Amino acid sequence: MNYREQAQQFQQLFRQRQQAGLLSRLLLWLGLGLMLLIAVAVLMFFLLLSWLLIPVFLYKRHQLKKRMQQAFSQQQWQSSTETGSAGRVIEGEVIDRKD
């Protein structure tokens, strides 16, 4: 099959599709429009869901941060009461000092 025969077959197929009834075109457009509406509805659902969940996640993160700070401060307080002072002091004597 050469190029001209393929082109003619394509043109015949295109003409047949052009002559298809108005009903088939209308159904095609309605189907595409329905799929578009469903896609927009799903998109809007996930967008609204994310807007609703963002404050919940931020609140949970804030609670976790407060809990971690409380645990850290409690650990600091326990370590300071066990040693008797907040830090350690190394005592010593200077033997030789160069000016």
Backbone as ProteinMPNN parsed JSONL, in Angstrom:
{"seq_chain_A": "MNYREQAQQFQQLFRQRQQAGLLSRLLLWLGLGLMLLIAVAVLMFFLLLSWLLIPVFLYKRHQLKKRMQQAFSQQQWQSSTETGSAGRVIEGEVIDRKD", "coords_chain_A": {"N_chain_A": [[0.842, -1.172, 0.0], [0.61, 2.12, -0.89], [1.437, 5.562, -0.261], [-0.581, 7.267, -1.297], [-2.847, 5.658, -1.453], [-3.252, 5.085, 1.22], [-3.82, 7.663, 2.126], [-6.179, 8.166, 0.759], [-7.845, 6.236, 1.896], [-7.884, 7.163, 4.49], [-9.167, 9.614, 4.106], [-11.679, 8.729, 3.215], [-12.551, 7.39, 5.491], [-12.653, 9.567, 7.222], [-14.678, 11.101, 6.01], [-16.848, 9.38, 6.373], [-17.064, 9.437, 9.093], [-17.722, 12.111, 9.406], [-20.226, 12.159, 8.333], [-21.704, 10.944, 10.21], [-24.486, 10.568, 12.414], [-26.388, 13.244, 13.944], [-27.228, 12.604, 16.449], [-25.285, 10.832, 17.47], [-23.061, 12.522, 17.707], [-24.072, 14.354, 19.546], [-24.461, 12.688, 21.765], [-21.805, 11.992, 22.222], [-20.664, 14.5, 22.943], [-22.191, 15.036, 25.225], [-21.383, 12.918, 26.855], [-18.632, 13.502, 27.158], [-18.869, 15.987, 28.443], [-20.142, 15.201, 30.796], [-18.137, 13.596, 31.941], [-16.224, 15.57, 32.373], [-17.548, 17.189, 34.268], [-17.709, 15.361, 36.402], [-14.986, 15.036, 36.942], [-14.333, 17.639, 37.794], [-15.928, 17.785, 40.069], [-14.754, 15.808, 41.696], [-12.224, 16.933, 42.004], [-12.881, 19.323, 43.392], [-13.907, 18.186, 45.732], [-11.6, 16.958, 46.895], [-10.051, 19.246, 47.221], [-11.552, 20.787, 49.073], [-11.55, 18.95, 51.17], [-8.822, 18.898, 51.812], [-8.507, 21.538, 52.684], [-10.041, 21.431, 54.982], [-8.654, 19.582, 56.522], [-6.119, 20.622, 56.997], [-6.046, 22.549, 59.227], [-6.571, 20.708, 61.294], [-4.338, 18.996, 61.232], [-2.341, 20.873, 61.788], [-3.066, 21.603, 64.407], [-2.7, 19.161, 65.756], [0.048, 18.879, 65.402], [0.929, 21.073, 66.856], [0.112, 20.316, 69.424], [1.744, 18.051, 69.772], [4.232, 19.29, 69.745], [4.051, 20.862, 72.086], [3.87, 18.797, 73.971], [6.359, 17.562, 73.644], [8.045, 19.644, 74.469], [7.289, 19.844, 77.152], [8.13, 17.337, 78.077], [10.874, 17.586, 77.65], [11.507, 19.747, 79.365], [10.815, 18.605, 81.788], [12.662, 16.541, 81.905], [15.013, 18.039, 82.031], [14.625, 19.267, 84.508], [14.618, 17.05, 86.227], [17.237, 16.103, 85.877], [18.675, 18.247, 86.883], [17.926, 18.287, 89.573], [18.94, 15.868, 90.446], [21.748, 16.085, 90.314], [22.233, 18.193, 91.964], [22.997, 20.709, 91.275], [22.728, 23.01, 88.532], [24.832, 22.904, 86.71], [28.156, 21.55, 86.237], [31.06, 22.014, 88.229], [34.448, 22.359, 87.932], [36.993, 22.034, 90.087], [40.177, 23.399, 90.834], [43.763, 24.044, 91.064], [46.032, 26.609, 90.283], [49.179, 26.034, 89.177], [51.452, 27.01, 87.808], [51.908, 30.076, 86.321], [52.21, 31.941, 83.434], [53.24, 35.145, 82.554]], "CA_chain_A": [[0.0, 0.0, 0.0], [1.44, 3.318, -0.94], [0.985, 6.734, 0.491], [-1.836, 7.802, -1.844], [-3.942, 4.765, -1.063], [-3.492, 5.314, 2.649], [-4.455, 8.97, 2.262], [-7.558, 8.035, 0.307], [-8.58, 5.486, 2.92], [-8.085, 8.061, 5.627], [-10.187, 10.592, 3.714], [-12.973, 8.044, 3.217], [-12.92, 7.183, 6.893], [-12.996, 10.873, 7.77], [-15.993, 11.464, 5.459], [-17.848, 8.544, 7.03], [-17.245, 9.967, 10.456], [-18.393, 13.404, 9.28], [-21.615, 11.917, 7.997], [-22.376, 10.295, 11.332], [-25.69, 11.293, 12.794], [-26.357, 14.291, 14.959], [-27.429, 11.963, 17.743], [-24.015, 10.293, 17.979], [-22.238, 13.668, 18.138], [-24.664, 14.891, 20.767], [-24.132, 11.759, 22.85], [-20.375, 12.121, 22.486], [-20.445, 15.736, 23.693], [-22.782, 14.871, 26.557], [-20.494, 12.027, 27.616], [-17.425, 14.256, 27.527], [-19.251, 16.997, 29.432], [-20.393, 14.513, 32.063], [-16.838, 13.225, 32.512], [-15.606, 16.808, 32.85], [-18.222, 17.568, 35.52], [-17.29, 14.423, 37.449], [-13.598, 15.37, 37.288], [-14.356, 18.886, 38.568], [-16.51, 17.466, 41.382], [-13.729, 15.093, 42.479], [-11.201, 17.929, 42.335], [-13.408, 20.2, 44.437], [-14.007, 17.399, 46.961], [-10.28, 16.839, 47.498], [-9.612, 20.574, 47.628], [-12.233, 21.12, 50.328], [-11.061, 18.031, 52.2], [-7.502, 19.352, 52.257], [-8.695, 22.758, 53.466], [-10.571, 21.064, 56.29], [-7.699, 18.787, 57.286], [-4.913, 21.38, 57.335], [-6.069, 23.003, 60.62], [-6.497, 19.559, 62.201], [-2.939, 18.573, 61.295], [-1.569, 21.908, 62.49], [-3.384, 21.499, 65.828], [-2.032, 17.971, 66.279], [1.479, 19.163, 65.445], [1.138, 21.987, 67.974], [-0.004, 19.513, 70.646], [2.948, 17.232, 69.859], [5.332, 20.189, 70.103], [3.909, 21.188, 73.506], [4.179, 17.6, 74.732], [7.816, 17.379, 73.598], [8.651, 20.669, 75.316], [7.053, 19.462, 78.538], [9.004, 16.209, 78.385], [12.241, 18.095, 77.719], [11.674, 20.536, 80.585], [10.763, 17.663, 82.92], [13.943, 15.848, 81.919], [15.996, 18.996, 82.524], [14.387, 19.465, 85.928], [15.063, 15.849, 86.929], [18.697, 16.022, 85.857], [19.225, 19.286, 87.743], [17.7, 17.917, 90.969], [19.776, 14.722, 90.778], [23.14, 16.494, 90.509], [22.297, 19.204, 93.015], [23.161, 22.027, 90.659], [22.402, 22.979, 87.116], [26.017, 22.565, 85.931], [29.263, 20.992, 87.016], [32.189, 22.915, 88.447], [35.71, 21.635, 88.11], [37.864, 22.812, 90.962], [41.592, 23.108, 90.627], [44.721, 25.018, 91.558], [46.988, 27.008, 89.259], [50.534, 25.779, 89.666], [52.39, 27.913, 87.176], [51.228, 31.026, 85.455], [53.143, 32.742, 82.675], [52.677, 36.476, 82.254]], "C_chain_A": [[0.898, 1.249, 0.0], [0.769, 4.469, -0.195], [-0.363, 7.249, 0.008], [-3.029, 6.938, -1.446], [-4.285, 4.948, 0.417], [-4.208, 6.639, 2.868], [-5.914, 8.902, 1.83], [-8.41, 7.269, 1.323], [-8.865, 6.366, 4.139], [-9.174, 9.085, 5.32], [-11.571, 9.964, 3.685], [-13.464, 7.818, 4.644], [-13.352, 8.485, 7.55], [-14.375, 11.319, 7.279], [-17.104, 10.653, 6.129], [-18.12, 9.045, 8.441], [-17.97, 11.306, 10.428], [-19.886, 13.225, 9.023], [-22.371, 11.219, 9.13], [-23.503, 11.193, 11.824], [-25.464, 12.323, 13.884], [-26.481, 13.695, 16.355], [-26.116, 11.429, 18.321], [-23.09, 11.421, 18.434], [-22.753, 14.245, 19.446], [-24.349, 13.993, 21.963], [-22.649, 11.831, 23.219], [-20.084, 13.365, 23.324], [-21.035, 15.651, 25.098], [-21.914, 13.967, 27.444], [-19.232, 12.742, 28.07], [-17.729, 15.321, 28.582], [-19.51, 16.376, 30.794], [-19.086, 14.097, 32.736], [-16.115, 14.455, 33.059], [-16.233, 17.261, 34.168], [-17.825, 16.653, 36.672], [-15.867, 14.735, 37.898], [-13.538, 16.638, 38.136], [-14.912, 18.633, 39.967], [-15.497, 16.747, 42.265], [-12.632, 16.056, 42.909], [-11.663, 18.838, 43.465], [-13.523, 19.459, 45.776], [-12.649, 17.308, 47.648], [-9.733, 18.192, 47.938], [-10.252, 20.975, 48.957], [-11.781, 20.221, 51.47], [-9.696, 18.477, 52.717], [-7.619, 20.631, 53.076], [-9.232, 22.453, 54.853], [-9.539, 20.338, 57.143], [-6.444, 19.552, 57.685], [-4.967, 21.915, 58.767], [-5.982, 21.852, 61.627], [-5.051, 19.102, 62.348], [-2.074, 19.605, 62.007], [-1.818, 21.851, 63.991], [-2.679, 20.291, 66.447], [-0.52, 18.191, 66.377], [1.804, 20.093, 66.608], [1.07, 21.225, 69.306], [1.239, 18.644, 70.84], [4.141, 18.087, 70.276], [5.263, 20.557, 71.588], [4.283, 19.998, 74.375], [5.687, 17.348, 74.77], [8.522, 18.415, 74.462], [8.464, 20.343, 76.789], [7.962, 18.313, 78.944], [10.444, 16.676, 78.511], [12.463, 18.886, 78.997], [11.636, 19.637, 81.819], [12.09, 16.904, 83.024], [15.038, 16.775, 82.434], [15.852, 19.188, 84.028], [14.872, 18.257, 86.724], [16.578, 15.761, 86.959], [19.311, 17.085, 86.762], [19.009, 18.945, 89.222], [18.567, 16.74, 91.378], [21.204, 15.146, 91.075], [23.266, 17.538, 91.616], [22.504, 20.593, 92.474], [22.915, 21.879, 89.16], [23.602, 22.561, 86.272], [27.098, 21.987, 86.834], [30.385, 22.012, 87.108], [33.421, 22.065, 88.684], [36.616, 22.534, 88.942], [39.304, 22.407, 90.728], [42.458, 24.244, 91.161], [45.704, 25.315, 90.446], [48.373, 26.85, 89.832], [51.516, 26.78, 89.096], [51.641, 28.791, 86.213], [52.263, 31.882, 84.744], [52.489, 34.059, 82.324], [52.898, 36.882, 80.857]], "O_chain_A": [[1.819, 1.377, 0.807], [-0.301, 4.338, 0.399], [-1.204, 7.63, 0.822], [-4.102, 7.458, -1.138], [-5.454, 4.963, 0.804], [-5.107, 6.728, 3.705], [-6.782, 9.508, 2.458], [-9.562, 7.625, 1.57], [-9.943, 6.31, 4.731], [-10.006, 9.388, 6.175], [-12.543, 10.601, 4.091], [-14.636, 8.029, 4.957], [-14.298, 8.509, 8.337], [-15.159, 11.86, 8.059], [-18.176, 11.184, 6.417], [-19.259, 9.068, 8.908], [-18.751, 11.604, 11.332], [-20.703, 14.043, 9.447], [-23.563, 10.94, 8.998], [-23.468, 12.414, 11.667], [-24.488, 12.274, 14.632], [-25.915, 14.212, 17.318], [-25.864, 11.558, 19.519], [-22.406, 11.283, 19.448], [-21.977, 14.583, 20.34], [-24.011, 14.481, 23.042], [-22.29, 11.741, 24.393], [-19.343, 13.294, 24.304], [-20.436, 16.144, 26.054], [-21.741, 14.229, 28.634], [-18.811, 12.609, 29.219], [-16.941, 15.531, 29.504], [-19.147, 16.945, 31.823], [-18.94, 14.226, 33.951], [-15.463, 14.378, 34.1], [-15.52, 17.67, 35.084], [-17.627, 17.117, 37.795], [-15.569, 14.704, 39.092], [-12.77, 16.703, 39.096], [-14.423, 19.203, 40.941], [-15.392, 17.044, 43.455], [-12.164, 16.002, 44.046], [-10.904, 19.094, 44.4], [-13.267, 20.039, 46.831], [-12.548, 17.553, 48.85], [-9.019, 18.268, 48.937], [-9.564, 21.45, 49.862], [-11.642, 20.676, 52.606], [-9.443, 18.438, 53.921], [-6.902, 20.795, 54.063], [-8.903, 23.157, 55.807], [-9.551, 20.468, 58.367], [-5.767, 19.155, 58.634], [-3.984, 21.744, 59.488], [-5.386, 22.005, 62.693], [-4.589, 18.848, 63.46], [-1.167, 19.239, 62.753], [-0.887, 22.03, 64.776], [-2.124, 20.389, 67.542], [0.114, 17.738, 67.33], [2.829, 19.929, 67.271], [1.876, 21.466, 70.204], [1.733, 18.517, 71.961], [4.969, 17.649, 71.074], [6.285, 20.567, 72.274], [4.941, 20.163, 75.403], [6.228, 16.965, 75.807], [9.507, 18.089, 75.124], [9.377, 20.542, 77.591], [8.508, 18.319, 80.047], [11.165, 16.211, 79.393], [13.493, 18.724, 79.651], [12.352, 19.886, 82.789], [12.578, 16.659, 84.127], [15.903, 16.342, 83.195], [16.851, 19.264, 84.742], [15.474, 18.421, 87.785], [17.148, 15.376, 87.979], [20.365, 16.849, 87.353], [19.851, 19.293, 90.049], [18.904, 16.617, 92.555], [21.818, 14.617, 92.002], [24.362, 17.725, 92.146], [22.21, 21.57, 93.163], [22.9, 20.777, 88.612], [23.428, 21.931, 85.228], [26.948, 21.948, 88.055], [30.625, 22.777, 86.173], [33.428, 21.17, 89.529], [36.953, 23.647, 88.541], [39.613, 21.245, 90.463], [41.957, 25.26, 91.643], [46.162, 24.41, 89.747], [48.709, 27.456, 90.849], [52.329, 27.34, 89.831], [50.845, 28.322, 85.399], [53.112, 32.489, 85.397], [51.349, 34.104, 81.862], [52.484, 37.971, 80.458]]}, "name": "protein", "num_of_chains": 1, "seq": "MNYREQAQQFQQLFRQRQQAGLLSRLLLWLGLGLMLLIAVAVLMFFLLLSWLLIPVFLYKRHQLKKRMQQAFSQQQWQSSTETGSAGRVIEGEVIDRKD"}
